[in-house]
Amino acid sequence: MTRNEELFLRAQKTIPGGVNSPVRAFRSVGGAPRFFTHGEGCRVWDADGKPYIDYVGSWGPLILGHDDADTVRAVQEAAAKGLSFGAPTEGEVELAELLVQRVPSMDMVRLVSSGTEATMSAIRLARGFTGRDAIIKFEGCYHGHGDSLLVKAGSGLLTFGNPSSAGVPADLAQHTLVLDYNDAQGLRDAFVKHVKAIACVIVEPVAGNMNLIAPKPEFLAAMREMCTRHGAVLIFDEVMTGFRVGPGSAQGLYGIKPDLSTFGKVIGGGMPLGAFGGRRDIMEQIAPLGPVYQAGTLSGNPLSVAAGLVTLKKIAAPGFHEALAAKTRALVEGLAAAAKRHGVSFSAQSVGGMFGIYFAPTPPTSYAEVMACDKEAFNRFFHAMLDAGFYLAPSAFEAGFVSAAHTDADIAATIAAADAIFAAG
Ligand SMILES: *Cc1c(COP(=O)(O)O)cnc(C)c1O
């Protein structure tokens, strides 16, 4: 038995499924998850000492790679001064100023400790601000595990949703309307039918939690138009896309200004940190200024803030995102060319520093198309790549991430490994 397998057996005795977040358990691809001991640059080492080139990057945060020296130093210095105060610090103000400056739609921002907290709070705020209860989300988009968001589509078109997790009250789920991603007409129809009830629309402006789906420009435009016309709050959930797809995040890339935005992942540089912010008149409804309650013992934690500040400053270097996007594009183009050479039904695409690979002839544009991809082919490819020393997300329905620490040689080695796997059939 490998050390990984030993650890996994041991973990399952005290941790449900052996993991602290379900997708880590490798249930989708099978086999034992890799337990990591350390990371450096674009590489991670598992408990058996085997290195991998990492395309998960802690699910997106590690845009500078593992163990970035400046980030680690900043966290160590912050730790030496105090782990937490439960009182304001100057670092929080600096991070808030930096976020507001980099995200033009944000007049004010509040820091929290995770992406889930950011989206839950943004939805409560939208409901409090509008005095309405209903929310619109899109099938396949993930916004953390808040009760109102763990909802699947109802039985009929334009009917409210049902819980997608045990423990979510049906009474709550029925306030969530689940529509098809990239379906602008469906969104317009929903607004016509339920207009007076809709508090907000929440969307991943580039979907990255059902593999990667790029938004159709008319889909995002319809959302902005309908929310403005009917007084609903448009929430861009940029927990994954924030500072990942470009310096202006997805809202900069597509030129759409949401009313509220949520952030996480990259803004914490690998430490637990989230944020939600937006229009001043909406943000002023939060306690202690307004009636919408939201709080956190460790919110604005000094270590997380230190890591976030260094990360946001480093990625503001001229050309950072262009270089990251070019490398990510080289990866997906190389993989697609290799698959084509060997007649494998495969496609791939990237947006900035995130990418999707699909065992389907063209990249999907909807949840239904993603679900139609060949999952078994992905699972075989995943395990072959893992054996060869390349760590992809352990599911056909997750996006991948490239970091600044991946070199052209790392990308070339990845393409060469995939080529050999495709050649073997
Ligand atoms: C990861 C993610 C979340 C949840 O963030 P956590 O920090 O895991 O709670 C929310 N929304 C999107 C788009 C995400 O990718």
The ligand as a MOL file (V3000), in Angstrom:
LIG
                    3D

  0  0  0     0  0            999 V3000
M  V30 BEGIN CTAB
M  V30 COUNTS 15 15 0 0 0
M  V30 BEGIN ATOM
M  V30 1 C -14.8560 28.5230 -5.0450 0
M  V30 2 C -16.0740 29.2850 -5.3650 0
M  V30 3 C -16.9720 29.7100 -4.3710 0
M  V30 4 C -16.8550 29.2850 -2.9400 0
M  V30 5 O -15.7050 29.7530 -2.3170 0
M  V30 6 P -15.1860 29.0100 -0.9760 0
M  V30 7 O -14.0100 29.8340 -0.5690 0
M  V30 8 O -14.8590 27.6110 -1.3850 0
M  V30 9 O -16.2920 29.0650 0.0030 0
M  V30 10 C -18.0040 30.5340 -4.7340 0
M  V30 11 N -18.1790 30.9070 -6.0130 0
M  V30 12 C -17.3440 30.5120 -6.9950 0
M  V30 13 C -17.5760 30.9910 -8.3810 0
M  V30 14 C -16.2810 29.6760 -6.7090 0
M  V30 15 O -15.4880 29.2560 -7.6980 0
M  V30 END ATOM
M  V30 BEGIN BOND
M  V30 1 1 1 2
M  V30 2 1 2 3
M  V30 3 2 2 14
M  V30 4 1 3 4
M  V30 5 2 3 10
M  V30 6 1 4 5
M  V30 7 1 5 6
M  V30 8 2 6 7
M  V30 9 1 6 8
M  V30 10 1 6 9
M  V30 11 1 10 11
M  V30 12 2 11 12
M  V30 13 1 12 13
M  V30 14 1 12 14
M  V30 15 1 14 15
M  V30 END BOND
M  V30 END CTAB
M  END
